[in-house]
Amino acid sequence: MEWRGRRQSDNVEDRRGDPTGGGFGRGGGFNFPSGGGVRRAGGGLSIGTIIFLVVIYFIFKMMGVDLLQVLEGGGMTSGPGYEQSQSEGTRTPANDEMTAFMRTVLAETEDTWQGIFQAQGRTYEEPRLVLFSGSTASACGSASAATGPFYCPGDHKLYLDTQFFQELSNRFGASGDFAEAYVVAHEVGHHVQNLLGILPKFNQARQRMSEEEANKMSVRVELQADCFAGIWGKYTQQKGILEAGDLEEALNAAQQIGDDTLQKRSQGYVVPESFNHGTSQQRVRWFKRGFDSGQLSACDTFSGPV
């Protein structure tokens, strides 16, 4: 994917290195499956620990270092490799290649969906992409690396621990920059669903569904997000920025994270009634449908079989 030198989005929050990241676990979002579990942490500080920290604080204060500024994100220095985020009040990694890539991919999705919405007389509200490491807070609860990338309808933000791309490549065998771009485009697809009113209807309906019924409906929601990602892929192809093998990278990623493939890899057998993202075949087919057509009308996963 020829992404260098193209427009970069300003809608990226880089929280990597944020010491106030938040807890573990997640709720209420729409995620890209990672095959991981949910980690939990708890506990507090003892009186002895508090006294020790107070002593350490005054020692550093005498040395001219204000630990409160460090904890608030100011850092002891403003040396190279980091930039100060005024909105978040944290010390975050500078605009490295991964951040630049994410900003570019997000900008390409913005251009695509702004054009599509404008053609329909709608206004596209741009989402924000949050890059984090380990864990961070979201309107859907705490975001954890263990749950994989996800979209939170509550704050219109995409959450991504960039270490997931290493897992995508090393554990799932889905490497390549367009495979990574597909992950972002899929979560942006959920944002599009939210703007179109699809996610609110699903969230309301699943409160009256059994778990198996909700899983079946979730599959349709996820496959539509794959189809929307395919539409974005079509527009990138029309711009001439796709390189040889890019489409295959995205299709391979869709193949590797199908529910049946993930379950076979982790437990040796599949449980179809527990599927909530779709099989490998379904995910590939719906991404390809969006890519081939470039039309929203081709992404109706709610009518007929999937």
Salt bridges, closest charged atoms under 4 A:
GLU13 OE1 - ARG15 NH2 2.96
GLU13 OE2 - ARG128 NE 2.89
GLU13 OE2 - LYS157 NZ 2.89
ASP14 OD2 - ARG16 NH2 2.68
ASP66 OD2 - LYS61 NZ 3.56
GLU88 OE1 - ARG15 NE 3.94
ASP96 OD1 - ARG16 NH2 3.35
GLU97 OE2 - ARG4 NH2 3.14
GLU108 OE2 - ARG6 NE 2.72
GLU108 OE1 - LYS239 NZ 2.60
GLU110 OE1 - ARG7 NH2 3.00
ASP111 OD1 - ARG7 NH2 2.93
ASP111 OD2 - LYS239 NZ 3.82
GLU125 OE2 - HIS156 ND1 2.78
GLU167 OE2 - ARG171 NH1 2.55
GLU212 OE2 - LYS216 NZ 3.92
GLU222 OE1 - HIS186 NE2 2.92
GLU222 OE1 - HIS190 NE2 2.95
GLU222 OE1 - HIS277 NE2 3.65
ASP226 OD1 - HIS186 ND1 2.82
ASP226 OD2 - ARG283 NE 2.69
ASP292 OD1 - LYS288 NZ 3.09
